[in-house]
Structures are given as structure tokens and as C-alpha cells.
Amino acid sequence: MLNDFTSAIRPAVVLTILFALLLGLAYPAALTGVGQLIFPYQANGSLIRDRDRVVGSELLAQRFESPRYFHPRPSAAGAGYEANNSYGSNLGPTSQALHDRVKADIEKLGPSPDVSRPADLVTTSASGLDPHLSPEAAFFQVARVSKARGLEAGDVRVLIEKHVEEPLLGFLGEPRVNVLLLNRALDRLPRQGARTAP
């Protein structure tokens, strides 16, 4: 009887250890190695560096409040844009708190009698960290950004157009603009006075 029990347990223990090593160590190590070899930028978090300093990631939204910058979607992640506290607000369409927050965000955008306000400027994403805006939401902010920076609105619009990412394979997803990459490109634009100076 004890022999039968031992002969039944031994293969189970051996297989458990084997598959733990195979699927818990070897397979993840192989995928990590392939990722580092073929896609090192993406495998390491798509980090954006300014010389030796990490200034952000293409994958995570950041808070931009100055009128000189394009603003991302609102965030419900922790106190806002906290990468270690990612979640949506979970407020439903009948929530008074959601209604009040969206109303306040609409008022912050200022008057816009001729142009409708894009929904992604007043609604949070599920993660609270979506780094992208719709092109419409970026174009909506052109007047504020160009005025704050002393730039021609047309130049700012061209910059947005250059940063529109098309859907994957032409049909997966929607056109979008990465706010951090757009703001970094915006910082590299010369001021109007600098261009016209002799």
C-alpha cells in the first residue's frame, strides 16, 4: 500500500518541480531575453530620457497644468496621474460627484461657442493613465497654447498633425496623439520673435 502511494506521489512531485522550473523560470527568462534583444526600448518601459535623467514614459500620462502645455485627460489614479495607483473613478452616469467634476472640467476649458468640447478632455480613462488624446482634443487646445507661448496657431496645428499616430495596421484603434511627446516637441519650437529676428 505504501509502495503504491509512493509510486503515485513521486511522478506528481517531479512534474510539479519540472513545470515550475519550465514555466516559472525558463519561459519567462526566455521571453525577457527575447524582449531585451529585439525590443529593448519597449521591454524597458518606453522610457523617455533627457540626457541621463528619465522624464517620463510614452505609456503613462503626466500632469501638465501650465497654459503653455497641452493637457492630458483628467486622471482618477490616486491624487491624479499616480502610476502606482492606477484605476478609474468607477462613478456611474447618475453620480452627482461625476456630474460635478465634469462640469468643473468643462468650465476650466473656457467658453467655446463655436466648437464642441471633445469628450476626452473631461472624462477619465479606465486606468487614469492614458497618455493619448484624440487629435480633436489636441486641436481644441491650440488657441490657449499658441497664445501662452507667443506662437502662430498654424505652427502649433502643424506640430499636432506631425504627432498624430494612426491606427495599428490602419484599422486597429483610433488616431491619437501622445501628450508627453507632443509637449516635448512643443518645447523645441522657436518662439515667434526668435524666428523673425534678423
Secondary structure as UniProt FT lines:
FT   HELIX           2..21
FT   HELIX           22..26
FT   HELIX           27..38
FT   HELIX           40..43
FT   TURN            44..45
FT   STRAND          47..50
FT   TURN            51..52
FT   STRAND          53..57
FT   TURN            58..59
FT   TURN            67..68
FT   TURN            78..81
FT   TURN            83..84
FT   TURN            93..94
FT   HELIX           96..109
FT   HELIX           119..121
FT   STRAND          132..133
FT   HELIX           135..140
FT   HELIX           142..149
FT   HELIX           153..162
FT   STRAND          164..165
FT   TURN            169..171
FT   STRAND          176..178
FT   HELIX           179..188
FT   HELIX           192..196
//
